Amino acid sequence: MTRRFPFLLLALAPVMAMAAPDRPYINDKKAPDSRKDLDVIQKALATVLPKAREATVCIDLGEGSGSGVIVSPEGLVLTAAHVATGVGKELTVIMEDGKKLKAESMGLVSTTDCAMVRILEKGTYPFVSMDREDTTKLGDWVFSLGHSGGFDKDRGSVVRLGRLVRTADSTIQSDCTLIGGDSGGPLFDLEGRLIGIHSRVGEVLSQNMHVPMREFIAHWEEMTRGEFVGEGPFAKKPEKGKGFFGLATEARPEGGLKVTKVGRESPAEKAGFKEGDVILKLNGKPLATREELQEMIKEMSPGDKMALDLLKGGKAETLEMKLGER
């Protein structure tokens, strides 16, 4: 997924003759040429870094991790689609101080690597502002954050300083040094505004691609609705019929399906099913035969949620769970 770009040296060329009033003048210089220039960069970074780090999170996937950043006080997180991997997946968000929070993936755009995650536990969370006006330009100074190699409380998120070296319709490129674990983390301008999300780490560590905020904003409504947009390559859409339940049943004369066997370490076992339990309904539909259950499962995909009305020990209860993958 990574490519070499022979034109990276073009990044240092000035892009404007004069700095805009609200832009740090250092952005429009070919390179710092005085102690004052270096002090301006250092002061800007020191001013905005604490808030940026506070909102940067590690996303624990169970078999690996990525990064993300909170963009609302309610706990909306932006990350990469290849980090979220799908829609409606259970995740763990780890804050800078090590606090672990339950979270769930929302929508994603599989063609450009955008994704949203929401923290499920109620609270007011630290967050950063986005560059909604798309004001960042080629050559601007930027800094990246991410939980390189996974969460490390003593170290915290890692900061790298660099410049924008290339811009395109759906990507921007910086010379900030990124490694595994940084994916999904934030890229900021010197004013502390979120301008991109880390997507691809280059063959050379200083060649990295980011998804700009304009891509997130263009698909904001779809992602908040939990939609899977596109056909890849950054996330694979679940296939119908690939879902795994992990139990055997037989029909009862009085209706419903009696559980006769529960597979070891299956989604059914993890959800608490026992032999002798009775499934009355799946997603509100009454079940009378095994074939009805099988046909409904065939129309579902791994990760799909199911609501089951049961009898456990003769007592009625409703259980919610997700299908596994074969």
C-alpha positions as CSV (number, residue, x, y, z in Angstrom):
1,M,0.0,0.0,0.0
2,T,3.0,2.3,0.3
3,R,4.8,4.1,-2.6
4,R,7.9,6.1,-3.0
5,F,7.4,9.7,-4.1
6,P,10.5,11.1,-5.9
7,F,9.2,14.7,-5.7
8,L,9.3,15.1,-2.0
9,L,12.0,17.8,-2.2
10,L,9.4,20.1,-3.7
11,A,7.9,20.4,-0.3
12,L,10.4,23.0,0.9
13,A,9.5,25.5,-1.8
14,P,7.6,28.5,-0.4
15,V,3.9,28.5,-1.4
16,M,3.0,32.1,-0.8
17,A,4.9,35.3,-1.1
18,M,3.4,36.8,2.0
19,A,2.0,35.2,5.1
20,A,-1.7,35.5,5.9
21,P,-2.4,37.5,9.0
22,D,-3.7,34.5,11.0
23,R,-0.9,32.1,9.8
24,P,2.4,31.7,11.6
25,Y,4.9,33.4,9.3
26,I,7.3,30.5,9.7
27,N,5.0,28.5,7.4
28,D,5.9,30.7,4.4
29,K,9.7,30.5,4.8
30,K,11.7,28.0,2.9
31,A,13.5,27.0,6.1
32,P,14.1,28.5,9.5
33,D,17.2,30.8,9.3
34,S,17.4,32.3,12.7
35,R,17.1,31.5,16.4
36,K,13.9,33.5,16.4
37,D,12.3,31.2,13.8
38,L,13.1,28.1,15.9
39,D,11.7,29.8,19.0
40,V,8.5,30.5,17.2
41,I,8.1,26.9,16.2
42,Q,8.9,25.7,19.7
43,K,6.6,28.1,21.4
44,A,3.7,27.2,19.1
45,L,4.2,23.5,19.7
46,A,4.6,23.9,23.5
47,T,1.4,25.9,23.6
48,V,-1.0,23.5,21.8
49,L,0.7,20.1,22.6
50,P,-0.9,19.5,26.1
51,K,-4.5,19.7,24.8
52,A,-3.7,17.7,21.7
53,R,-2.1,14.9,23.7
54,E,-5.0,14.8,26.2
55,A,-7.4,14.1,23.3
56,T,-5.2,11.5,21.5
57,V,-6.2,8.0,22.3
58,C,-5.0,4.4,21.8
59,I,-7.6,2.1,20.2
60,D,-7.2,-1.4,21.5
61,L,-8.4,-4.0,19.0
62,G,-7.6,-7.1,21.1
63,E,-5.1,-8.4,18.6
64,G,-3.3,-5.1,18.0
65,S,-3.8,-1.4,18.4
66,G,-4.0,1.9,16.6
67,S,-4.6,5.5,17.5
68,G,-7.4,8.1,17.3
69,V,-8.4,11.5,18.5
70,I,-11.5,12.8,20.3
71,V,-13.3,15.6,18.4
72,S,-16.4,16.2,20.7
73,P,-17.0,16.5,24.4
74,E,-19.3,13.5,24.1
75,G,-16.5,11.2,23.0
76,L,-16.6,11.0,19.2
77,V,-13.3,9.7,17.9
78,L,-11.8,10.0,14.4
79,T,-9.5,7.3,13.3
80,A,-8.6,5.3,10.1
81,A,-10.9,2.7,8.5
82,H,-8.1,0.1,8.6
83,V,-7.9,0.6,12.4
84,A,-11.7,0.4,13.0
85,T,-11.9,-2.5,10.5
86,G,-15.7,-2.5,10.4
87,V,-19.0,-1.1,11.6
88,G,-20.5,-1.9,15.0
89,K,-17.3,-3.5,16.4
90,E,-16.6,-3.5,20.1
91,L,-13.3,-1.7,20.9
92,T,-11.4,-0.3,23.9
93,V,-10.3,3.4,23.9
94,I,-7.3,4.1,26.2
95,M,-6.9,7.7,27.4
96,E,-3.6,9.4,27.9
97,D,-3.7,8.7,31.6
98,G,-4.3,5.0,31.0
99,K,-8.1,4.9,31.7
100,K,-9.8,2.3,29.6
101,L,-13.3,3.0,28.1
102,K,-15.7,0.8,26.2
103,A,-16.2,2.0,22.6
104,E,-17.9,1.0,19.4
105,S,-16.9,1.6,15.7
106,M,-19.4,3.7,13.8
107,G,-19.3,4.3,10.0
108,L,-16.3,4.2,7.7
109,V,-15.2,5.1,4.2
110,S,-13.2,2.1,3.0
111,T,-11.9,3.8,-0.2
112,T,-10.1,6.7,1.6
113,D,-9.5,5.3,5.1
114,C,-11.9,7.4,7.2
115,A,-13.7,6.0,10.3
116,M,-15.5,7.1,13.4
117,V,-15.6,5.5,16.8
118,R,-17.8,6.5,19.8
119,I,-17.0,6.1,23.4
120,L,-20.0,4.3,25.0
121,E,-19.4,5.4,28.6
122,K,-21.1,8.8,29.4
123,G,-18.9,11.6,30.3
124,T,-17.3,14.9,29.2
125,Y,-14.1,14.2,27.3
126,P,-11.1,16.4,26.2
127,F,-11.3,17.1,22.5
128,V,-9.7,19.1,19.7
129,S,-11.0,21.4,17.0
130,M,-10.9,20.5,13.3
131,D,-9.7,22.6,10.5
132,R,-13.1,22.7,8.8
133,E,-12.0,25.4,6.3
134,D,-9.2,23.4,4.9
135,T,-6.7,26.2,5.4
136,T,-3.4,24.2,5.6
137,K,-1.1,24.6,2.7
138,L,1.9,22.8,1.1
139,G,5.0,23.5,3.2
140,D,3.2,24.3,6.4
141,W,4.7,23.1,9.7
142,V,2.7,20.3,11.3
143,F,3.0,17.8,14.1
144,S,1.8,14.2,14.5
145,L,0.7,12.3,17.6
146,G,0.2,8.6,18.0
147,H,0.7,5.6,20.3
148,S,3.6,4.2,18.4
149,G,4.0,0.4,19.0
150,G,1.0,0.4,21.4
151,F,0.0,2.2,24.6
152,D,2.8,3.1,27.0
153,K,1.6,5.1,30.0
154,D,5.1,6.2,31.1
155,R,5.9,7.4,27.6
156,G,2.5,8.7,26.5
157,S,1.7,9.5,22.9
158,V,4.7,10.3,20.7
159,V,5.1,13.7,19.0
160,R,6.9,14.3,15.7
161,L,7.4,17.6,14.0
162,G,7.5,18.1,10.2
163,R,6.1,19.8,7.2
164,L,3.4,19.1,4.6
165,V,5.2,17.8,1.5
166,R,2.4,16.9,-0.8
167,T,-1.4,17.4,-1.2
168,A,-3.9,15.6,-3.3
169,D,-7.7,15.3,-3.5
170,S,-8.1,12.6,-0.8
171,T,-4.7,12.6,0.8
172,I,-2.0,14.8,2.3
173,Q,1.6,13.8,2.9
174,S,4.0,14.9,5.6
175,D,7.6,14.1,6.5
176,C,6.7,13.3,10.2
177,T,8.2,10.0,11.2
178,L,5.5,7.4,11.9
179,I,5.6,3.6,12.7
180,G,3.0,0.9,13.4
181,G,0.5,1.9,16.1
182,D,0.4,5.5,14.9
183,S,-2.2,4.6,12.3
184,G,-5.4,6.5,12.9
185,G,-3.7,9.1,15.0
186,P,-3.9,12.9,14.5
187,L,-2.0,15.4,12.4
188,F,-2.2,19.0,13.6
189,D,-1.2,22.4,12.4
190,L,0.9,24.7,14.6
191,E,-2.4,26.3,16.0
192,G,-3.5,22.9,17.3
193,R,-6.2,22.3,14.8
194,L,-6.8,18.8,13.5
195,I,-5.9,18.6,9.8
196,G,-5.6,14.9,9.1
197,I,-5.6,11.3,10.3
198,H,-2.6,9.0,9.7
199,S,-3.4,6.4,7.1
200,R,-0.3,4.8,5.4
201,V,3.2,4.6,6.7
202,G,5.8,4.9,3.9
203,E,8.6,2.6,2.9
204,V,10.8,5.4,4.2
205,L,9.7,6.4,7.7
206,S,9.5,10.1,6.7
207,Q,7.0,9.5,3.9
208,N,3.6,9.2,5.3
209,M,0.0,9.7,4.0
210,H,-2.8,11.2,6.0
211,V,-6.6,11.6,5.3
212,P,-7.4,15.3,5.3
213,M,-10.4,16.6,7.3
214,R,-12.2,17.5,4.1
215,E,-12.7,13.8,3.4
216,F,-14.2,13.2,6.9
217,I,-16.5,16.2,6.5
218,A,-17.6,15.1,3.0
219,H,-18.8,11.7,4.5
220,W,-19.7,12.9,8.0
221,E,-23.5,12.1,7.9
222,E,-22.9,8.6,6.4
223,M,-20.4,7.8,9.1
224,T,-22.5,9.1,12.0
225,R,-25.3,6.9,10.6
226,G,-23.0,3.9,10.9
227,E,-22.7,3.2,7.2
228,F,-20.0,1.2,5.5
229,V,-19.1,3.3,2.5
230,G,-17.2,2.0,-0.5
231,E,-15.7,-1.3,-1.5
232,G,-12.2,-1.2,0.0
233,P,-9.2,-1.4,0.0
234,F,-8.9,-0.1,3.6
235,A,-11.7,-2.2,5.2
236,K,-13.5,-5.3,4.0
237,K,-17.3,-5.4,4.0
238,P,-18.7,-8.3,5.9
239,E,-20.2,-11.0,3.7
240,K,-23.7,-12.3,4.3
241,G,-23.8,-15.9,5.3
242,K,-20.4,-15.9,6.9
243,G,-21.8,-15.3,10.4
244,F,-21.2,-18.0,13.1
245,F,-23.6,-18.7,16.0
246,G,-22.3,-21.9,17.4
247,L,-25.2,-23.9,18.7
248,A,-27.6,-26.8,17.6
249,T,-31.3,-26.7,18.2
250,E,-34.4,-28.8,17.8
251,A,-38.0,-27.7,17.4
252,R,-40.5,-28.0,20.3
253,P,-44.1,-29.0,19.8
254,E,-45.3,-25.9,21.7
255,G,-43.1,-23.5,19.7
256,G,-39.5,-22.2,19.9
257,L,-36.2,-24.0,19.5
258,K,-34.6,-26.0,22.3
259,V,-30.8,-25.7,22.5
260,T,-29.3,-29.2,22.3
261,K,-25.6,-28.3,22.0
262,V,-23.4,-25.2,22.5
263,G,-20.0,-25.1,20.7
264,R,-16.9,-24.5,22.8
265,E,-15.6,-20.9,22.7
266,S,-18.4,-20.1,20.2
267,P,-20.3,-16.8,20.2
268,A,-23.2,-18.6,21.7
269,E,-21.2,-19.9,24.6
270,K,-19.6,-16.5,25.2
271,A,-23.1,-15.0,25.3
272,G,-24.2,-17.4,28.0
273,F,-26.2,-20.0,26.2
274,K,-26.7,-23.4,27.9
275,E,-28.1,-26.7,26.7
276,G,-31.9,-26.7,27.5
277,D,-32.3,-23.0,26.8
278,V,-35.2,-22.2,24.5
279,I,-35.0,-19.6,21.7
280,L,-38.5,-18.1,21.1
281,K,-37.7,-15.2,18.8
282,L,-34.8,-13.7,16.8
283,N,-35.0,-10.0,16.2
284,G,-38.7,-10.1,17.0
285,K,-39.6,-13.0,14.7
286,P,-41.0,-16.1,16.3
287,L,-39.1,-19.3,15.5
288,A,-40.7,-22.7,15.0
289,T,-38.1,-24.7,13.1
290,R,-34.3,-25.0,12.8
291,E,-34.6,-24.0,9.1
292,E,-36.1,-20.7,10.0
293,L,-33.2,-19.9,12.3
294,Q,-30.7,-21.0,9.7
295,E,-32.3,-18.9,7.0
296,M,-32.2,-15.8,9.1
297,I,-28.5,-16.4,10.0
298,K,-27.7,-16.7,6.3
299,E,-29.0,-13.2,5.7
300,M,-26.7,-11.8,8.4
301,S,-22.9,-11.0,8.5
302,P,-20.2,-11.4,11.1
303,G,-20.5,-8.7,13.7
304,D,-24.3,-8.2,13.1
305,K,-26.3,-7.7,16.3
306,M,-29.0,-10.2,17.3
307,A,-31.8,-9.8,19.9
308,L,-33.0,-13.1,21.1
309,D,-36.1,-13.8,23.3
310,L,-35.3,-16.8,25.4
311,L,-36.5,-19.1,28.2
312,K,-33.7,-19.9,30.6
313,G,-34.6,-22.2,33.4
314,G,-38.2,-21.4,32.5
315,K,-37.8,-17.7,33.0
316,A,-38.2,-15.3,30.0
317,E,-35.3,-13.0,29.2
318,T,-33.9,-11.0,26.2
319,L,-30.3,-11.4,25.2
320,E,-28.3,-9.3,22.8
321,M,-25.2,-10.6,21.1
322,K,-23.2,-10.4,17.9
323,L,-22.5,-13.1,15.3
324,G,-19.0,-14.3,15.1
325,E,-17.1,-15.2,11.9
326,R,-16.6,-18.7,10.4
